Amino acid sequence: MKEKGGYSTAVFGKWHMAGLGVYPGMKPKEAGFDLFLGNLHGGLATYWDYDYHIQDEATPPDHFRTERPPVRSLPGIAQTTYAPVAKAADAIAWITEQEKKHPDKPWFVWLAFNMAHISGNQDPNPMCVPNIDTLDEVSRKEMVACGGKFGSAIVGSCSSEALMRAMTNSMDTVIRKVLDVVDALDRNTYVIYLGDNGTWMFGPKREFIDNMYITRRGRSKGTAYESGVRVAMTIRGPGIKPGSHSDEPVHCVDLFATILELAGLEVPKTVPNRNGDGTVAVDSVSLVPILFKGASGLRDPNQGYLMSETINPVMDNLRQVGVRNAKYKLICSESAEAANCVFYNLIDDPLEEYPLAKPKSCEKYKNGSWTPAVPEWHFCHLQEIIVKESFFAPAKR
């Protein structure tokens, strides 16, 4: 986008990709962004006291500097170091500057919040009660009722679910502030919003917070179940019908092709590999046909698939792989052997409550006797993908 589309580019907030520590070879500027303000790592020490990492014009691409958290404010929100406010304010300031100084130059912003994730060193609780002026009346009353202290990690008797609601509401508030500015400055902007796959409590319970409120243990972040991997995504912008929706299974990797196509740029067939000594095929499908034409079936309903691999630190580092096509899903734990797998029809059973029967053998799949018309074909096909492509593959163990 920067080189071929002439875009100014910036990242605000959480980076947390391509390695840990100092992210060798894959810091934001090394990845091609002009500016980075936020935190390179996944979690914050607290939401009010944290390291603020910077890569700007004065920073070589392979370096970053660390400062104290900035004090920022937003309309209707008092000055604070509270991370969601700081990140939103930084993004707003940069967008406003771009529109003022370069009104005809396109820009791209990635704004990534840590909220509503737990933080690392907050005492006495890794979750928090957000600043009061970032909450609506419902969330304020709920926090007061359970004894939470606004703008702190003193949560009283507030449950993890109640705190998650408040933290999400707080993030909603500051996102609205960003959208207000974008709407006022440039209506020709596409906005993509998608969720993270959750967080966990490191307190005495050591439990994950369930994305879908199914409440069954072992089915949230860190697992391949729908409540651990399925998240919301919303896209708005010129030409997209308000209120439209799609049930098409998509993956975050599809944003690569989607954003390039929205920017009027060609989607490459390959990209450099991590080591820079070769290329890998681009496994990204543009969502543009869905956005403008309501299309479906972007991936082949039988052969196309999405896969998730997880290692769950709360469940003794349980390794789990889930792979799905348009209708069926197979989840395998610790190995791809049928005995370790469960099989679901996601159309009829979206909450994965009723496992389907598994075939005793895949011989009829291998010799072509079974077709995609029968569930057994899908079990064997998805199992074959896990055996060949996941970390259960013999060559990857």
C-alpha positions in Angstrom: 0.0 0.0 0.0 2.8 2.4 0.9 4.9 1.8 -2.2 2.3 1.1 -4.9 -0.7 3.0 -3.5 1.0 6.0 -2.1 -0.5 5.5 1.4 0.7 6.9 4.6 0.6 4.1 7.2 0.5 3.9 11.0 -0.1 1.4 13.8 -1.4 2.4 17.2 -1.7 0.0 20.1 -0.9 -3.6 20.4 1.6 -5.2 17.9 2.3 -8.7 19.4 3.2 -10.6 16.3 6.1 -12.3 14.5 8.0 -13.4 17.6 8.4 -12.0 21.1 10.9 -10.0 23.0 12.4 -7.4 20.6 10.6 -8.9 17.5 13.7 -9.4 15.4 13.2 -8.4 11.7 9.5 -7.8 12.2 9.0 -4.5 14.1 6.3 -2.2 12.7 8.7 -0.1 10.6 10.5 -3.2 9.4 7.1 -4.4 8.3 6.6 -1.2 6.3 4.7 1.1 8.5 5.7 4.8 8.8 4.8 5.2 12.5 4.2 3.0 15.5 2.9 4.3 18.9 1.8 1.7 21.4 3.1 -1.5 22.9 5.0 -4.2 21.0 4.0 -6.9 23.5 0.7 -8.6 24.0 -0.2 -7.4 27.4 0.2 -4.3 29.5 1.5 -4.2 33.0 -1.6 -2.2 34.0 -4.0 -0.1 32.0 -2.7 3.1 33.6 1.0 2.4 34.0 2.8 0.7 31.1 5.7 1.0 28.6 4.9 3.1 25.6 6.9 2.0 22.6 7.7 4.3 19.7 9.0 4.0 16.2 8.9 7.3 14.3 11.0 9.3 11.9 13.8 9.4 14.5 13.9 5.7 14.9 15.8 3.2 12.7 13.4 0.4 11.5 15.2 -2.2 13.7 15.0 -0.1 16.9 12.3 1.4 19.1 12.4 3.6 22.2 10.4 3.3 25.4 8.7 6.1 27.2 6.3 6.6 30.0 2.6 6.3 29.2 1.3 9.5 27.6 -1.5 11.6 29.1 -4.3 12.0 26.6 -8.0 13.1 26.6 -11.0 12.7 24.2 -14.2 14.7 23.9 -16.1 14.1 27.1 -13.2 12.1 28.7 -10.8 13.7 31.1 -7.0 13.6 30.7 -5.6 10.2 31.7 -3.0 7.6 30.9 -5.8 5.0 30.6 -4.5 2.9 27.6 -7.7 2.8 25.4 -8.1 6.6 25.6 -4.4 7.1 24.9 -4.4 4.9 21.8 -7.6 6.3 20.4 -6.3 9.9 21.0 -3.0 9.1 19.2 -4.9 7.6 16.2 -7.2 10.6 16.0 -4.3 13.1 16.2 -2.5 11.3 13.3 -5.6 11.0 11.1 -6.4 14.7 11.7 -2.9 15.7 10.7 -3.0 13.6 7.6 -6.2 15.1 6.4 -5.0 18.6 7.2 -1.5 18.4 5.6 -2.1 15.9 2.9 -5.9 16.0 2.0 -5.4 14.1 -1.3 -3.1 11.4 0.1 -4.7 8.1 1.2 -3.9 6.8 4.6 -4.1 3.4 6.4 -4.4 3.0 10.2 -4.3 -0.1 12.2 -5.7 0.6 15.8 -5.3 -2.4 18.1 -6.6 -2.3 21.6 -5.4 -4.4 24.5 -8.8 -4.0 26.2 -10.6 -6.2 27.1 -7.6 -8.5 27.8 -6.3 -9.1 31.3 -3.1 -7.2 32.2 0.1 -8.6 33.6 0.9 -6.9 36.9 -2.3 -5.2 38.1 -2.9 -5.7 41.8 -5.1 -7.0 43.2 -6.8 -8.2 40.0 -5.6 -8.6 36.4 -8.9 -7.3 35.1 -10.1 -3.8 35.8 -12.9 -1.3 36.3 -12.5 1.2 33.5 -12.5 5.0 33.9 -16.1 6.2 34.7 -16.3 8.6 31.8 -15.8 5.8 29.3 -18.8 3.8 30.6 -22.5 4.2 29.9 -25.1 4.3 32.6 -25.8 0.6 32.6 -22.1 -0.3 33.1 -21.6 2.3 35.8 -24.5 0.9 37.8 -23.3 -2.6 37.4 -19.8 -1.7 38.7 -21.2 0.2 41.6 -23.5 -2.6 42.5 -20.6 -5.1 42.7 -18.3 -2.7 44.5 -15.8 -1.9 41.7 -13.7 1.2 42.0 -13.6 3.1 38.7 -10.3 3.6 37.1 -8.6 0.8 39.1 -7.9 -2.9 39.5 -10.1 -2.9 42.7 -13.0 -5.0 41.4 -14.9 -5.7 44.6 -17.1 -8.7 44.0 -17.6 -8.0 40.3 -17.5 -11.2 38.3 -15.2 -11.7 35.4 -18.2 -11.6 33.0 -19.4 -8.2 34.5 -15.8 -6.8 34.2 -15.7 -8.0 30.6 -18.9 -6.3 29.9 -17.6 -3.0 31.4 -14.2 -3.3 29.6 -15.9 -3.9 26.3 -18.3 -1.0 26.9 -15.3 1.2 27.6 -13.6 0.2 24.4 -16.8 0.8 22.5 -16.9 4.4 23.8 -13.5 5.3 22.6 -14.0 3.6 19.3 -17.0 5.8 18.8 -14.8 8.8 19.4 -12.5 7.7 16.6 -15.4 7.0 14.2 -16.8 10.5 14.9 -13.6 12.1 13.7 -13.3 9.8 10.7 -16.9 10.6 9.7 -16.3 14.3 10.0 -13.0 14.3 8.1 -13.5 11.8 5.3 -16.6 9.8 4.5 -14.7 7.9 1.9 -13.1 5.6 4.5 -13.6 1.9 5.0 -13.6 0.8 8.6 -13.0 -2.8 9.5 -13.7 -4.0 13.1 -13.0 -7.5 14.4 -12.7 -9.0 17.8 -9.9 -10.9 19.5 -10.6 -14.5 20.6 -10.8 -13.6 24.3 -8.8 -13.5 27.5 -8.4 -15.4 30.7 -8.3 -14.8 34.4 -5.0 -15.5 36.1 -6.6 -15.4 39.5 -7.6 -18.4 41.8 -10.1 -19.7 39.2 -7.6 -19.7 36.3 -10.4 -19.8 33.8 -11.0 -18.5 30.4 -13.8 -16.1 29.6 -16.1 -17.7 27.1 -16.7 -15.7 23.9 -20.2 -17.2 23.3 -21.3 -17.5 27.0 -21.7 -21.3 26.6 -20.2 -21.6 30.1 -18.9 -25.1 29.6 -15.3 -25.4 30.8 -12.6 -26.1 28.2 -14.4 -24.3 25.4 -13.0 -20.8 25.2 -9.8 -19.1 24.3 -7.0 -21.6 23.9 -9.3 -24.2 22.3 -10.4 -24.9 18.8 -14.1 -24.8 19.7 -16.3 -22.1 18.2 -16.4 -20.2 21.5 -12.6 -20.1 21.4 -12.0 -19.0 17.8 -15.2 -17.4 16.4 -15.3 -13.6 16.7 -17.3 -10.7 15.3 -16.3 -8.8 12.3 -18.0 -5.7 10.9 -17.0 -3.7 7.8 -18.5 -0.4 6.7 -17.8 2.1 4.0 -18.8 3.5 0.6 -20.9 1.0 -1.4 -21.5 -1.4 1.4 -25.2 -1.8 2.2 -25.9 -0.8 5.9 -27.3 -3.7 7.9 -26.3 -6.4 5.5 -24.7 -9.5 6.9 -23.1 -12.8 5.7 -22.7 -16.2 7.2 -19.6 -16.9 5.1 -16.7 -18.4 7.1 -13.8 -16.1 6.8 -10.4 -15.7 8.5 -8.3 -12.7 9.5 -5.8 -13.6 6.8 -8.5 -12.6 4.3 -8.1 -9.0 5.3 -4.8 -8.9 3.4 -6.5 -9.5 0.0 -9.6 -7.5 1.0 -7.7 -4.3 2.0 -5.5 -4.4 -1.1 -8.5 -4.8 -3.4 -10.4 -2.0 -1.6 -7.3 0.2 -2.1 -7.3 -0.6 -5.8 -4.1 -2.6 -5.6 -3.3 -6.0 -7.1 -3.2 -8.9 -4.7 0.1 -10.8 -5.1 0.1 -14.6 -5.6 3.2 -15.0 -3.3 4.9 -13.0 -0.6 8.4 -13.3 0.9 8.8 -16.0 3.6 9.8 -15.2 7.2 13.5 -15.9 6.5 13.5 -13.8 3.4 15.1 -16.6 1.4 12.0 -17.6 -0.6 8.3 -17.1 -1.1 5.1 -18.6 0.2 1.7 -18.6 -1.5 -0.8 -16.0 -0.4 -3.7 -17.9 1.4 -6.0 -14.9 1.5 -9.4 -14.5 -0.1 -10.8 -11.1 -0.8 -14.1 -10.4 0.9 -15.0 -7.7 -1.7 -17.6 -9.9 -3.5 -19.4 -10.3 -0.1 -19.3 -6.6 0.7 -20.7 -5.3 -2.5 -22.6 -8.2 -4.1 -23.6 -10.3 -1.2 -21.7 -13.3 -2.6 -21.1 -16.6 -0.9 -19.0 -19.6 -1.4 -15.7 -17.7 -1.8 -14.0 -20.9 -0.7 -15.0 -24.2 -2.2 -17.7 -25.5 0.3 -16.0 -28.9 0.4 -12.3 -28.5 -0.4 -11.9 -25.0 1.1 -11.1 -24.9 4.8 -10.1 -22.7 7.8 -7.8 -24.1 10.5 -7.0 -23.2 14.0 -4.1 -24.6 16.1 -4.0 -23.9 19.9 -1.9 -24.8 22.9 -3.8 -24.1 26.1 -1.8 -23.0 29.1 -4.7 -23.3 31.4 -5.3 -27.0 30.4 -1.8 -28.4 30.9 -0.7 -27.1 27.5 -3.3 -29.2 25.7 -2.6 -29.1 21.9 -5.7 -28.9 19.8 -6.5 -28.4 16.1 -9.8 -27.5 14.6 -10.5 -27.5 10.8 -13.7 -26.6 9.1 -15.3 -26.2 5.7 -18.6 -24.6 4.9 -20.7 -27.1 6.9 -18.5 -29.5 9.0 -15.8 -29.2 11.6 -13.3 -31.6 13.1 -11.5 -30.9 16.4 -8.6 -33.2 17.4 -6.7 -33.1 20.7 -3.0 -34.2 21.0 -3.2 -36.2 17.8 -5.3 -36.6 14.6 -6.3 -40.2 15.5 -10.1 -40.6 15.2 -10.4 -41.5 18.9 -9.0 -38.1 19.9 -11.3 -36.2 17.5 -14.9 -34.8 17.7 -16.9 -34.1 14.6 -19.7 -31.5 14.2 -22.2 -30.2 11.7 -21.9 -26.4 12.3 -25.0 -25.6 10.3 -27.3 -27.7 12.4 -25.3 -27.5 15.6 -23.5 -24.1 15.8 -22.8 -24.5 19.5 -21.1 -27.9 19.0 -23.3 -29.7 21.4 -24.0 -32.9 19.5 -21.0 -34.7 18.0 -21.6 -36.8 14.9 -20.7 -40.4 14.5 -17.2 -41.0 13.2 -16.5 -43.6 10.5 -14.6 -46.7 11.6 -12.3 -46.4 8.6 -11.6 -43.9 5.8 -11.0 -46.6 3.2 -14.2 -45.6 1.2 -12.9 -42.0 1.2 -9.6 -43.1 -0.2 -11.0 -45.3 -2.9 -13.6 -42.8 -3.9 -16.7 -44.7 -2.8 -17.7 -41.8 -0.6 -18.6 -38.4 -2.0 -19.1 -35.0 -0.3 -22.8 -35.9 -0.2 -22.2 -38.0 3.0 -20.8 -36.7 6.3 -18.2 -39.5 6.4 -16.4 -38.0 3.4 -16.0 -34.7 5.3 -14.7 -36.4 8.4 -12.0 -38.1 6.4 -11.2 -35.1 4.3 -10.8 -32.8 7.4 -8.8 -35.4 9.2 -6.5 -35.6 6.2 -5.9 -31.9 6.3 -5.0 -32.0 10.0 -2.6 -34.9 9.3 -0.9 -33.1 6.5 -1.1 -29.4 7.5 -1.2 -28.9 11.2 1.4 -29.3 14.0 0.2 -32.9 14.3 1.8 -33.6 10.9 4.7 -36.1 11.3 7.2 -33.7 9.8 6.2 -30.9 12.2 6.3 -32.8 15.5 
